[in-house]
Amino acid sequence: MLLEINPLVLPDPGLMIWSTLAFLILLFVLGKFAWKPIMKAISEREQGINDSLATAEKVRAEMAQLKSDNEILLVQAREERAQILKEAKEIKDKMINEAKEQAKEAAGKIMADTQQAIENQKMAALIDLKNQVGNMVVEVSEKILRRELSNKPEQENYIKQLTNEIKLN
């Protein structure tokens, strides 16, 4: 059994020559006029894609650098904040200690002034007391001298009497 081949399926040699000739002419025309612009467009597109990828990589690297820089700045800001808080606390403590010292000095001065005033009043009271005693002695002496006594026992009785009067006052 031989297979019969349908004549429609068999290629005609003339058709093959003309098809090949048309293909070669088309290939020549495309190679001469279209192939270079198409290749140029593909090359430009490929270059554009490569440039975009390079730019994207550069931007990604810059973003990573910026993120790193931001983290460094954040750490520095935290350190500065901690330093400022520490200095503020030191200043506060210093001001409190200075205020305490000033208050102690003021209290000490007030105490010294009060002590001095007490001492002055005490001295004034002693001086006043001495003056009063001196005046009494003068009065007693004056009274003794005014009275002329002829005998000594009367004079001693009179002095005792005056002394008793002074003690009663």
Beta strands, then each sheet from edge to edge (+ up, - down):
end
